[in-house]
Structure formats: C-alpha cells, structure tokens
C-alpha cells in the first residue's frame, strides 16, 4: 500500500530519512543507521508479504511483514524501513546488515507511524509552497527569512558580501554569544569567519551551482551552517544559521540542504548581490520603503553610515528597462554605465528598476542630467525619469512612487520620449490619483473635472472636425506666445489669431484672464489623460468608476 506517491517536483529532493525519523523520535526505542546519509524518501509504503523492494521507498511494517521484503532485497540500493510495534530488530538485523540499509524500531503501530509521517509530509509541502509563493511575490528579505526560519526553527541571518547583517530572524531569548555579537554589531567579523572555516566541513551531496555551503561546531556549544551565495564567481552574500546544539543537528542539516534551491532562487530574484559601495544605501532604502525608520535622528544616523549627508541637496532619478523581461540586477551593464556617468551617486535596484540618488549643489541643477541620460536610454533600451529634489531624505519613498507613476503615464502620452522630466507629468499624476480614488464622486467620468466651457469647446471640435481645443492646449503650453504657438502648429500667425478669437467667443471670456487660462490648462490635461492614457473619448460618459479600480 503506497501512502504518498510523489512524482517529480520538490518533494523527491526534499524529504530525507533523517527528517522522517525526527517525526518519530519519541517513539523510537532503538535506532541504527548506516553511513548512507543522502537517501531520499519518495514514497511511504505499508509492507505486505508480496511487496517488492524499490529504491526511494520507506517501508513500514512489523517483523512478519518486513522479513519477506528483506529476503527479496538484493542490497544494490539503500533500503529504508521502520519496524513497528517491536522492541528490537531481532532476526531482521543480519538481513539488514548485508547492504546499505537505513532502519529504526518504533513502539507505534504501522498505521500510527504512517499517519504521523503523512502529516509531516503535507505540513512540509505546504510550508515550502508558502515560501515559493513569497519568492514569486518578491516579498522582502525579512519576510522570506521568517518563512525559512519557520522550517529550520533556528536563528537565521542574511548578510551582504561584506558581512553586514541585511536581515535576521530571531524570535526567542538565548545566550549564544555568536548570535548576540551579530545582533549587537550588525556584522560577522572576518575573525569569526576564519574561526568557522577552521572548524567547517563541506556539506555532503551536491549543493546548487554557485552555492558554497559548510557546517561546523564552535567551542562544542554552537552548531551552525554557513552558505556563501555567489554570482558570476563573485561572492554576493552569506546565509548563516546557528543552533545551540553541541553536535551536528541532522534535521537542521537535512532541512537546509532541502531548502538550498529556494535560497538560491530567492537570492537571484531579490538581487542579494549588492554592490559593496551601495550596500548601506540599499539597506537604508529597504528600511525607508518598509517604514522601519520612525525618527529623523535615526534616519540621519543611518544616512551618514550609508554615505549620505543630511541637509545636502539630492535629486532623484529612476531607470526602467523598456522590455519588462529584461531583469535589472546590481551587476548589469546599465547599472555599471550609470556608475560611470554619475560617479558620486548612490545606486540601488528595486522591483526591476534602478534607483539613483545624486547629490547637487543646489535645486537649480534639476535638468543637468538630461543630456547624460539620453545616450544611456538609447544604448541600453531603457527609460529614465528625472524626479524631484530635496534636502529631506524622508522624501525618497514618495519620490519613488511618484516617479514610477509618471514614467508609466509618460510611456503612453509620449511613447517616443526615453528621458522625461517628472515635473512635466505631475499634473497627469494628480489626475490619475483622482481617477483611481474617486469612488462614486463623479462615477469615474473625468470630464466632470473639466471646466464646462472647455467641455463645450471639445463638443464644438467634435461636431465641426475642428482644431480649437488642440490649438488652445498648444497656446497655453507655449506661455500664450502666438509666434511660438503658430510655429509649433505649423500654421500662419494670422490663422492662429483667428482661431484664438473663436476660442474666446466659445469660452465666453478673454484668455488674458489668469484664472481662465489656469482652468483651461488643467482641463486640457484631463482631456489628454482620458484620450491617450485611458484610450477613451473624453466626451463619452460610459466608463464608470468600477473601471478605475483596474
């Protein structure tokens, strides 16, 4: 009887014989395990008199059921079995010893053993699935570490390439001096690394490529596992798990080896390989975005450690690949090119975007980067947003979210532009916020944000195939300069003046009126947003507010 057939996927690689025994440790009367340590449990099988031995199966049964199985076993692969309801191995021992077998004796019945192991199987599968889901969602380091720790049930630390602690998961009190040192100093000093390596043994088996894992016992008090994550032969971070066991913890080791592929997958997605000079900045960004800093004093202290000077002017730049499948990492060519063009800037990666914080002498230099970014945008097929500037570092999160929104809007309104000035799209961002947070106020029909007089101008153009609304928008964009507007529209100046007179008639007011100009400029932006971003007719009142939630 096969209780849990597993075909493919994670489970074939994940459940070891050691891990199975751990779930029965209170019922194990005696235990003998040979030197085979990497056998994987693929199926749990209730042994019957005619059961044929198969590799990867864990057999459960009493002496009567297991004896025929052992007699048929050729010893050509590790055989795993648990004898139920017995006090010693008895007549099975000579047969079990003829080859590489792994076995134990339990006081539980066959069905009780099966039920307990089945429960563990499903629990492990569910927890691994939760970790996979969190990785796909791109959850932060702290959350991923918490999920890993739930499976390992030991203090865990994620460190950068320089040994600094990026995140930790320690939920209980303890007196382990290595853990205390890590928490107090926030780093793993090289002397500790050297001490670990003197005591370390490479983990047996075949860890995933680019992962160097070892385990160790320090001072007969601390058992631990150290895993160095590498990317393109460069060390980009470390994972450290510590236990207060004075000897090798087989369950911890088995669990860790099973989770190695997930560690590697997460490190790849989260770009754990931070550039050394930007690791402090990246960690500061993580804490700002996750709202883990709650005072100006704490922010300034952390900013100083990251190489930022409170009170200095900083300008925000954002870069995103044109192709969503083109992943941004800390060592991509675009990232390296940005470091060359802006040697003094702080650079990090987040959500497949490059974040750049550039120091400025004053706020008047806001457009100084435009000429530098255009060649980069063309060569690396990316878009850039030149964002806001401030002396207050608390603005970083808001500036990032605003720049993301402005880039998204600009991609539809001006798809040909690779480098945008965020300030030119702030008005569209405001309109976008109105649309997405309007509730039932105007039922998602943004035309109600327009001046009724401007809406009438749109209706006139629609009935007469006119150009008056487009002419007015161009006139306002060119600071009401008739000569520049006529040149931008490729019309004679007299033609433009005639259109402006007709526009004033329809609006019922003079364009010399500041309030009318401001109202019309906002109304024109609303109409442009509806037409080019939403892809709707500004005069069509049919896109209800439910669509705003998309």
BELKA-V401443 format. One record per residue. N is the residue number from 1. OMEGA is omega in whole degrees, -180 to 180 (none if undefined). Layout:
N,OMEGA / N,OMEGA
This chain:
1,-179 / 2,-177 / 3,-172 / 4,175 / 5,179 / 6,-178 / 7,177 / 8,178 / 9,-175 / 10,-166 / 11,179 / 12,-176 / 13,-164 / 14,-174 / 15,179 / 16,179 / 17,177 / 18,-178 / 19,177 / 20,-178 / 21,-178 / 22,180 / 23,-179 / 24,-167 / 25,-179 / 26,-178 / 27,-178 / 28,180 / 29,176 / 30,-175 / 31,175 / 32,-179 / 33,180 / 34,-173 / 35,178 / 36,-173 / 37,-176 / 38,179 / 39,-176 / 40,178 / 41,177 / 42,179 / 43,171 / 44,-171 / 45,171 / 46,-176 / 47,174 / 48,-178 / 49,-178 / 50,-179 / 51,177 / 52,-180 / 53,178 / 54,180 / 55,177 / 56,180 / 57,172 / 58,-175 / 59,179 / 60,178 / 61,176 / 62,-177 / 63,-178 / 64,-179 / 65,-176 / 66,-177 / 67,177 / 68,179 / 69,-179 / 70,179 / 71,180 / 72,-177 / 73,-177 / 74,-179 / 75,-177 / 76,173 / 77,180 / 78,177 / 79,-177 / 80,177 / 81,176 / 82,178 / 83,-178 / 84,172 / 85,179 / 86,-179 / 87,176 / 88,-175 / 89,173 / 90,-175 / 91,180 / 92,-172 / 93,180 / 94,-180 / 95,-179 / 96,-176 / 97,-176 / 98,180 / 99,-180 / 100,-180 / 101,176 / 102,-175 / 103,-179 / 104,-179 / 105,-178 / 106,177 / 107,-179 / 108,175 / 109,179 / 110,-178 / 111,178 / 112,177 / 113,-179 / 114,-180 / 115,-179 / 116,-180 / 117,177 / 118,179 / 119,179 / 120,178 / 121,-176 / 122,179 / 123,180 / 124,-179 / 125,180 / 126,-179 / 127,177 / 128,177 / 129,177 / 130,179 / 131,179 / 132,179 / 133,180 / 134,178 / 135,180 / 136,179 / 137,-177 / 138,178 / 139,-177 / 140,-177 / 141,-176 / 142,-179 / 143,179 / 144,-179 / 145,179 / 146,179 / 147,177 / 148,-177 / 149,179 / 150,178 / 151,-178 / 152,179 / 153,177 / 154,176 / 155,-178 / 156,178 / 157,173 / 158,-176 / 159,176 / 160,-175 / 161,-179 / 162,179 / 163,179 / 164,-178 / 165,175 / 166,179 / 167,178 / 168,178 / 169,-178 / 170,-171 / 171,-176 / 172,-180 / 173,-179 / 174,-179 / 175,-180 / 176,-172 / 177,179 / 178,177 / 179,179 / 180,178 / 181,-180 / 182,-179 / 183,-178 / 184,-174 / 185,178 / 186,180 / 187,176 / 188,-175 / 189,-176 / 190,179 / 191,176 / 192,177 / 193,179 / 194,179 / 195,178 / 196,-177 / 197,178 / 198,-178 / 199,-168 / 200,172 / 201,179 / 202,179 / 203,-179 / 204,-177 / 205,-176 / 206,176 / 207,-180 / 208,178 / 209,177 / 210,174 / 211,177 / 212,-175 / 213,179 / 214,175 / 215,-168 / 216,171 / 217,-178 / 218,174 / 219,180 / 220,-178 / 221,-171 / 222,172 / 223,-178 / 224,176 / 225,179 / 226,-179 / 227,179 / 228,179 / 229,-179 / 230,177 / 231,-178 / 232,176 / 233,177 / 234,175 / 235,-176 / 236,178 / 237,-180 / 238,170 / 239,-178 / 240,176 / 241,-177 / 242,178 / 243,179 / 244,176 / 245,179 / 246,-180 / 247,-179 / 248,178 / 249,-173 / 250,-180 / 251,178 / 252,-180 / 253,179 / 254,179 / 255,-178 / 256,179 / 257,179 / 258,-177 / 259,-178 / 260,179 / 261,179 / 262,176 / 263,-177 / 264,179 / 265,-179 / 266,180 / 267,180 / 268,-177 / 269,-176 / 270,178 / 271,-178 / 272,-179 / 273,-180 / 274,176 / 275,-173 / 276,-176 / 277,-179 / 278,-175 / 279,178 / 280,178 / 281,-180 / 282,179 / 283,176 / 284,178 / 285,179 / 286,-177 / 287,177 / 288,-178 / 289,180 / 290,177 / 291,179 / 292,176 / 293,-171 / 294,178 / 295,179 / 296,179 / 297,180 / 298,179 / 299,-178 / 300,178 / 301,179 / 302,180 / 303,179 / 304,178 / 305,-179 / 306,178 / 307,178 / 308,-178 / 309,177 / 310,180 / 311,178 / 312,177 / 313,175 / 314,178 / 315,-174 / 316,175 / 317,-179 / 318,178 / 319,176 / 320,177 / 321,176 / 322,179 / 323,-178 / 324,180 / 325,-179 / 326,-173 / 327,175 / 328,173 / 329,-176 / 330,-179 / 331,177 / 332,-179 / 333,179 / 334,179 / 335,180 / 336,179 / 337,178 / 338,179 / 339,180 / 340,-177 / 341,180 / 342,-173 / 343,-178 / 344,-175 / 345,172 / 346,-173 / 347,176 / 348,178 / 349,179 / 350,175 / 351,180 / 352,174 / 353,176 / 354,-179 / 355,-176 / 356,176 / 357,-173 / 358,178 / 359,-178 / 360,175 / 361,179 / 362,-179 / 363,-177 / 364,-178 / 365,-172 / 366,-176 / 367,-174 / 368,-175 / 369,-170 / 370,-178 / 371,-180 / 372,-173 / 373,-178 / 374,178 / 375,178 / 376,-179 / 377,-179 / 378,-176 / 379,-174 / 380,175 / 381,-177 / 382,173 / 383,179 / 384,172 / 385,174 / 386,-169 / 387,-174 / 388,-179 / 389,-176 / 390,170 / 391,-176 / 392,-177 / 393,176 / 394,-178 / 395,-170 / 396,-176 / 397,-180 / 398,180 / 399,179 / 400,-179 / 401,180 / 402,180 / 403,177 / 404,-180 / 405,-178 / 406,177 / 407,-180 / 408,179 / 409,-179 / 410,-179 / 411,178 / 412,-179 / 413,-179 / 414,-175 / 415,-179 / 416,-178 / 417,178 / 418,180 / 419,-178 / 420,170 / 421,-175 / 422,-176 / 423,-180 / 424,-178 / 425,179 / 426,-180 / 427,179 / 428,176 / 429,177 / 430,179 / 431,179 / 432,177 / 433,177 / 434,-178 / 435,-174 / 436,-178 / 437,-173 / 438,-175 / 439,-180 / 440,-172 / 441,177 / 442,175 / 443,176 / 444,-180 / 445,-172 / 446,177 / 447,-180 / 448,173 / 449,-179 / 450,171 / 451,177 / 452,179 / 453,178 / 454,177 / 455,177 / 456,177 / 457,177 / 458,180 / 459,178 / 460,179 / 461,-178 / 462,-179 / 463,-172 / 464,-177 / 465,-175 / 466,-178 / 467,-171 / 468,-179 / 469,177 / 470,179 / 471,-180 / 472,179 / 473,180 / 474,-180 / 475,179 / 476,180 / 477,179 / 478,174 / 479,177 / 480,175 / 481,-174 / 482,-177 / 483,-180 / 484,-179 / 485,179 / 486,179 / 487,-180 / 488,-178 / 489,-179 / 490,176 / 491,177 / 492,-178 / 493,179 / 494,176 / 495,179 / 496,-178 / 497,178 / 498,178 / 499,-179 / 500,177 / 501,180 / 502,178 / 503,-180 / 504,177 / 505,-178 / 506,-180 / 507,-179 / 508,180 / 509,-179 / 510,177 / 511,171 / 512,180 / 513,-177 / 514,-177 / 515,179 / 516,179 / 517,-179 / 518,180 / 519,-179 / 520,179 / 521,178 / 522,-180 / 523,179 / 524,178 / 525,177 / 526,-180 / 527,178 / 528,179 / 529,-179 / 530,-174 / 531,-171 / 532,-179 / 533,179 / 534,-178 / 535,-177 / 536,171 / 537,-177 / 538,-177 / 539,-178 / 540,-177 / 541,-177 / 542,-179 / 543,-172 / 544,-172 / 545,179 / 546,180 / 547,-179 / 548,-177 / 549,-178 / 550,none
